[in-house]
């Protein structure tokens, strides 16, 4: 069994920054693809970013490109999402996701991920 635990959410003013973390524990492997999704009230869960297990491939939703940066530390089994220039529309519950994957594949559909965290709330005030 694998557990994912997010942290780092909170309240921030528009234009501010937050850094989310997701720590994996249990039967983990470094050959994970890890991703971030978010869900705002009344909306469907949407893809934010994902990173290959080597860290060499990253993929972002257009809405966050240039503002958010995904990274990972395979020694710590942790991924990060640095969020800069936050906007009110970025407010949501952010979820960490992971799955094993072949090299070079970075999925962006939530149905393609196996393990999920409980989520961390991000609130952006205008």
WOCOR-V949741 format. One record per backbone hydrogen bond with DSSP energy under -0.5 kcal/mol. NH is the residue of the N-H (numbers start at 1). CO is the residue of the C=O. Records with the same first field share a line. If there is no record, write none. Layout:
# WOCOR-V949741
NH=CO + CO
This chain:
# WOCOR-V949741
3=25
5=23
7=21
10=121
12=123
14=125
15=86
16=13
18=83
20=81
21=7
22=79
23=5
24=22 + 77
25=3
27=1
28=26
32=30
33=99
34=32 + 51
35=97
36=49
37=95
38=46
39=93
43=40
46=38
48=36
49=36
50=59
51=34
52=57
55=52
59=50
61=48
64=61
65=61
67=64
68=64
69=82
71=80
73=78
77=73
78=73
79=22
80=71
81=20
82=69
83=18 + 81
84=67 + 82
85=15
86=16
90=87
91=88
92=122
93=39
94=92 + 120
95=37
97=35
98=115
99=33
101=31
105=102
106=104
112=109
113=110
114=98
115=98
117=96
118=4
120=94
122=92
123=10
125=12 + 123
